[in-house]
Amino acid sequence: MKTVIIVILLVIMSLSLRAQQQSSLVYGNALKKTARLEKAGTVLTVVGGLTLFAGNLLYHKVYNDVGSESVSQKKADTARTIMFGGLGCMAVGIPVLTMGRTKERNLKIEAGVFKTGDDLYAGGIGLKFRF
């Protein structure tokens, strides 16, 4: 359990350090940063979901194994740890994914380009609605 917590903390710290490497003043760099944030959130969510599902299957197998009459507590603890590790990854991945998508949408709105009727582009004009 301690090892899983340490690994999750190291992953979270490495993500936050990577997110602060480049300046977000330039539109292109900011868009790349939000794309990386979205990808990291997607990976954490998918890995967490698969881990949670695998841990749930292992936990179900430990308690519903027809062949054995006694439940192995070590196997049950391992399956529970895997489930909670997957749940932790999903708990981190879903907000990171949401933040990446929201920031990307806001950047596109702020630096939006409107097309006029004469195929002329006016760069740098945008609308932003805040509620």
Buried (B, 14 or more C-beta within 10 A) or exposed (E): EEEBEEEBEEBBEEBEEEBEEEEBEEEEEBBEBBEBBBEBBBBBBBBBBEBBEBBBEBBEEBEEEEEEEEEEEEBBEBBBBBBBBBBBBBBBBBEBBBBBBEBBEBBBEEBBEEEEEEEEEEEEEBEEEEE
